[in-house]
Structures are given as structure tokens and as C-alpha cells.
């Protein structure tokens, strides 16, 4: 006959407390945040977004092109399209130029993610 060790209840309790609870993020919500963070994971897109945030106003694409001079216009347009598709920036056509601004929902979206972590 085997006598249970007095350490077993302590080990079981320790194992229960060290395991992480299941995540609150699932399915489409998780995919949406993954897409958002993929867009934020590129240095050029972060530079463009931080430039728009620093200016705090709607900017013509020509000003954004001046800010990232080392890139070609098609490359800048590609990055702006990706930022627009995930909802980080909004675009408004004014004549032949497109003006960009940071989406009002960006902060709320990031705070929503932080809340899910806590």
C-alpha cells in the first residue's frame, strides 16, 4: 500500500496557480488585432503614423512624401494603403491630392487590446 506524500497537495496547488488562464481573444477578434499589429510592425509605416500623430492634422500626401524622401512614391502609397486598410489612417481626396489623418478609432482600438490583456 502506497502512502500519499504530504507534498502532493502543495505541488497540485502550485501547478494550478502557475498555469495561465485562457485568453479572452479568439477567432475574428484575434485576427483583427494580428492584422493591426502587422501593420504597426513595419518601420516605414510607424514613421508615417508617428509623423501624422506629431503634426496632429490632416496632411497632404506630398508632405508625407517629403518626410520619407528615401522611398519612392509607389512605395509610400503602398504603405499608406496598408495603414488605411487596417483603419489606422483615413484618406480624403481633395482635387488631385489625397490628404491623410490618423483615424480617431486608433487609440480606442489599442486601449481595447490593452484592456483584454489585463
Order of alpha helices (4+ residues) and beta strands (2+ residues): alpha-alpha-alpha-beta-alpha-alpha-beta-beta-alpha
